[in-house]
Amino acid sequence: MKIGIVEDDINMRKSLSLALKSEGYEVAEFRNAVDALKKLDESIDLIISDITMPKMDGIEFVKELNGKYDVIMITGNATLNKAIEALRLGVKDFLTKPFEMEDLLLAIERKKTIKKKTKGKKADFKPEFIAVDENSKKVLNMALKVAPTNASVMLLGESGVGKEEFARYIHQNSGRSGEFIAVNMSAVPENLIESELFGYEKGAFTDAVQSKPGLFELAQGGTLFLDEIGEMPYNLQAKLLRVLQEKEFFRLGGMKPVKLDARVISATNQDIDKMIKENKFREDLYYRLCTIPLKIPPLRERKNDIIPITENILQKTLKEYGFKNKKLNRKVQKVLLEYEWPGNIRELINVIERAVILSDNDEINEKDLILI
């Protein structure tokens, strides 16, 4: 990762450069914003910029960048107006001098995580949570009530109903300024879950050649979404419970507690009550995670949402593949409404994507649908 440092104070610039290079980053130095605008190129992944600089201040500099680069802003004389203006321009990390190098590294790590999540991905076909049907409206209204609070939410529902999209919806309406960080517990090897969640200090174990923040830290000020929480190993559930109760945690090998400021949303498609009875899931953890349970209805129980969701998916799919306008004929709509959708929205996305590719003209008909 290559980081551009825009700082008129030569001592500060050199100090940051040396510190970042020691962490393995490639660095490009710029003595002011005007100099940076002349020399910036596509090799730069992230910019660290001072606000108060001669010729052009950091706010004007960010405006000139026009969203082309991620920016972390630093300043020695921050004002509320400057901070608000930076936030309006999309700058989510704002550090006041003097700051701890660890805080800057954490901000950089947060940017890297977000970039990793989007790098190389095609356009996301998953629609926003569309609620036309009365059954889905009820759940959406409950979500809007709980979103501004810090109450923990557990999303229940079958596989493919859109639990992550629903969690994002809650985060977007929460007023929290931090990031939305999602992790699928079933996708993380059991021996790595603890270090992924809580991070670790240099030397905590053989391969820990440098300190690394965990997902709880990356989600500070935002939301951590623990998908498939039922897959979390029983022996780690007690540690998660303690973190949620005490509102602090330790990195592996760490001696200093880290205060928790992340809202936790969890999700599962399993029968948690059954798992509790079978001693596979801690009852006390369940009650801690499930202050507000929200059950997302499957597509077959929200029939009035099927066509609006389908149209949303269709338009995104057409745009992704560069096709001209295509539409569904009435018989196709009838088929979609009568089908039971065992895979829910995830299955619907696949069906529509296949139909768009296989259709020979501007109208998608029944023969273009492949329902498995």
Sequence and secondary structure as in RCSB ss.txt:
>XXXX:A:sequence
MKIGIVEDDINMRKSLSLALKSEGYEVAEFRNAVDALKKLDESIDLIISDITMPKMDGIEFVKELNGKYDVIMIT
GNATLNKAIEALRLGVKDFLTKPFEMEDLLLAIERKKTIKKKTKGKKADFKPEFIAVDENSKKVLNMALKVAPTN
ASVMLLGESGVGKEEFARYIHQNSGRSGEFIAVNMSAVPENLIESELFGYEKGAFTDAVQSKPGLFELAQGGTLF
LDEIGEMPYNLQAKLLRVLQEKEFFRLGGMKPVKLDARVISATNQDIDKMIKENKFREDLYYRLCTIPLKIPPLR
ERKNDIIPITENILQKTLKEYGFKNKKLNRKVQKVLLEYEWPGNIRELINVIERAVILSDNDEINEKDLILI
>XXXX:A:secstr
 EEEEE S HHHHHHHHHHHHHTT EEEEESSHHHHHHH  TT  EEEEESS SSS HHHHHHHHTTSSEEEEEE
SS  HHHHHHHHHTT  EEEESS  HHHHHHHHHHHHHHHHHHTT            SHHHHHHHHHHHHHTTS 
  EEEE  TTS HHHHHHHHHHTT   S EEEEEGGGS GGGHHHHHH B TTSSTT  S B  HHHHTTTSEEE
EETGGGS HHHHHHHHHHHHHTEE  BT  S EE   EEEEEESS HHHHHHTTSS HHHHHHH SEEEE   GG
G HHHHHHHHHHHHHHHHHHHT    EE HHHHHHHHHS  TTHHHHHHHHHHHHHHH  SSEE GGG    
